[in-house]
Amino acid sequence: MKRRTILIAFLIISEIASFAKGISAPTYKGLDTATFATGCFWCTEAKFKALRGVKSVTSGFTGGKVANPSYEQVCTGNTGHAEACNIVYDPAVISYDELLEAFFVAHDPTQLNRQGNDVGTQYRSAIFYHNAAQKQKADYYISKLNAEKAYKNKIVTQVSPYKIFYKAEGYHQNYYALNGNQPYCKYVIQPELEKFKKVFKNKLNK
């Protein structure tokens, strides 16, 4: 997705955020969780870990029909699972609205069952909501972004209830930080992460 499109989408999301605040949300006393799928979970993890207020990001699989799937099984596209991340965050520091902003900037939500050269249902764009307020906000943003034609094509992001999340194998966790010299990290994740950080430069961990 071109940088201009990313910035336009970000500005529209920021503009409509004030309207979304009217949607009822639970009162938080501690941490909360968001679950997003934006393609390869290595890239998703690296981007969301950079945000201030995010306490942990776990890469795994959700939305499918196979219990305790392996990475190899998910890669076949036959499990129904998406590569996704559980994002534990502090609502006092970063809101769910802001995480949704990051979600729509972090990838191209108009690509069906793929992100770039990563192709398959496991790479679909999806939001797995944990409560009614999260669902309302996700639906609201998608509706507004489509209405404003923030992207050239219509958003195809799935909005589904969170049911069960299977943590991926250990070597997938913190993958970019531990494998920065790998070709996929250098030539795919790194440039995407740099663009993401430029957009959210005022919301990054110090």
SETI-713802 format. One line per 8 residues: number of its first residue (from 1); their letters; for each residue x, y, z of C-alpha. Coordinates in steps of 0.5 Angstrom, whole numbers, plus 500, padded with zeros to 3 digits. Layout:
# residues N
NUM> a> X,Y,Z  ... .
END
This chain:
# residues 206
1> mkrrtili> 500,500,500  503,507,498  505,511,504  500,517,501  494,512,502  497,510,509  497,517,511  490,519,509 .
9> afliisei> 487,513,512  491,515,519  488,522,518  481,520,517  481,515,523  484,520,527  478,525,525  473,520,527 .
17> asfakgis> 476,517,533  472,523,537  465,520,534  467,513,536  468,515,543  461,515,544  461,508,544  460,505,551 .
25> aptykgld> 466,501,553  468,498,560  471,501,565  478,498,566  482,497,572  488,494,569  490,491,563  486,489,557 .
33> tatfatgc> 487,485,550  486,486,543  487,480,538  489,482,531  491,479,524  495,483,519  498,478,515  505,475,517 .
41> fwcteakf> 505,475,525  512,476,525  511,483,522  505,484,526  508,483,533  514,487,531  510,493,530  505,493,536 .
49> kalrgvks> 511,492,540  514,498,538  507,502,541  508,505,548  503,502,553  503,495,549  506,491,555  506,484,551 .
57> vtsgftgg> 505,481,544  504,474,543  504,471,536  499,465,535  493,462,531  486,463,532  479,463,528  480,456,525 .
65> kvanpsye> 477,449,527  484,445,529  486,444,536  493,446,538  495,447,530  503,447,528  506,452,524  506,447,518 .
73> qvctgntg> 499,445,519  497,453,519  501,454,513  497,449,509  491,454,509  487,448,511  486,449,519  482,455,518 .
81> haeacniv> 486,459,523  489,466,521  496,468,524  495,473,529  497,477,535  494,477,542  496,484,544  496,486,552 .
89> ydpavisy> 496,493,553  495,498,558  488,502,557  491,508,561  496,509,556  494,507,549  486,506,548  483,501,543 .
97> delleaff> 481,506,538  489,508,538  490,500,537  485,500,531  489,506,528  495,502,528  491,496,525  489,500,519 .
105> vahdptql> 496,503,518  500,497,519  497,493,513  493,493,507  486,491,510  483,491,502  487,485,500  483,479,501 .
113> nrqgndvg> 487,473,504  494,475,503  499,481,505  504,482,499  507,476,497  504,472,503  498,469,500  493,464,504 .
121> tqyrsaif> 487,465,508  492,464,514  494,471,512  487,474,512  486,481,515  482,480,521  480,483,528  478,478,534 .
129> yhnaaqkq> 473,482,539  473,480,546  467,484,548  461,488,545  465,495,545  471,492,541  466,489,536  462,496,535 .
137> kadyyisk> 468,500,535  471,495,529  465,495,525  464,503,526  471,504,523  471,500,518  464,503,516  467,510,516 .
145> lnaekayk> 473,508,512  469,505,507  465,511,507  470,516,506  474,512,501  480,512,505  483,506,501  482,505,493 .
153> nkivtqvs> 478,498,494  473,496,500  476,494,506  475,486,507  477,485,514  473,480,518  470,482,525  470,475,529 .
161> pykifyka> 469,474,536  475,471,540  474,464,542  481,461,543  488,463,541  494,458,540  500,460,542  505,459,536 .
169> egyhqnyy> 512,455,537  517,459,541  522,461,535  516,465,533  516,469,539  520,476,538  522,473,532  524,480,529 .
177> alngnqpy> 528,482,535  532,476,535  532,474,527  534,481,524  539,479,520  534,474,516  533,476,509  525,476,511 .
185> ckyviqpe> 526,481,516  531,485,513  527,486,506  520,485,508  519,487,516  524,492,517  522,497,511  515,496,514 .
193> lekfkkvf> 516,497,521  520,504,519  514,506,515  510,504,521  514,508,526  514,514,522  507,515,522  506,513,530 .
201> knklnk> 513,517,532  509,520,538  506,514,540  513,509,541  516,506,546  522,510,549 .
END
